[in-house]
Amino acid sequence: MYQQAGTAAAAGTTGTLAATGMSVIWIVIAGFALIAGAAALMRIVPRFTRPDTP
């Protein structure tokens, strides 16, 4: 009786973090979205150029 309940509880929590309970897959997707957003922002922002002074 007790062994079955422990197995079911352990199977449901294998893909989550211990401290937050958040799924690891969502953290990976959020990290990818942040990197993609930063790359898009770097394309939009104009580059700083120094004036050529002799």
Contact map, one row per residue, 1 for C-alpha under 8 A:
111110000000000000000000000000000000000000000000000000
111111000000000000000000000000000000000000000000000000
111111100000000000000000000000000000000000000000000000
111111110000000000000000000000000000000000000000000000
111111111000000000000000000000000000000000000000000000
011111111100000000000000000000000000000000000000000000
001111111110000000000000000000000000000000000000000000
000111111111000000000000000000000000000000000000000000
000011111111100000000000000000000000000000000000000000
000001111111110000000000000000000000000000000000000000
000000111111110000000000000000000000000000000000000000
000000011111111000000000000000000000000000000000000000
000000001111111100000000000000000000000000000000000000
000000000111111100000000000000000000000000000000000000
000000000001111110000011000000000000000000000000000000
000000000000111111011111000000000000000000000000000000
000000000000001111111111000000000000000000000000000000
000000000000000111111000000000000000000000000000000000
000000000000000011111000000000000000000000000000000000
000000000000000111111100000000000000000000000000000000
000000000000000111111110000000000000000000000000000000
000000000000000110011111011000000000000000000000000000
000000000000001110001111111000000000000000000000000000
000000000000001110000111111100000000000000000000000000
000000000000000000000011111110000000000000000000000000
000000000000000000000111111111000000000000000000000000
000000000000000000000111111111100000000000000000000000
000000000000000000000001111111110000000000000000000000
000000000000000000000000111111111000000000000000000000
000000000000000000000000011111111100000000000000000000
000000000000000000000000001111111110000000000000000000
000000000000000000000000000111111111000000000000000000
000000000000000000000000000011111111100000000000000000
000000000000000000000000000001111111110000000000000000
000000000000000000000000000000111111111000000000000000
000000000000000000000000000000011111111100000000000000
000000000000000000000000000000001111111110000000000000
000000000000000000000000000000000111111111000000000000
000000000000000000000000000000000011111111100000000000
000000000000000000000000000000000001111111110000000000
000000000000000000000000000000000000111111111000000000
000000000000000000000000000000000000011111111000000000
000000000000000000000000000000000000001111111100000000
000000000000000000000000000000000000000111111100000000
000000000000000000000000000000000000000011111110000000
000000000000000000000000000000000000000000111111000000
000000000000000000000000000000000000000000001111100000
000000000000000000000000000000000000000000000111110000
000000000000000000000000000000000000000000000011111000
000000000000000000000000000000000000000000000001111100
000000000000000000000000000000000000000000000000111110
000000000000000000000000000000000000000000000000011111
000000000000000000000000000000000000000000000000001111
000000000000000000000000000000000000000000000000000111
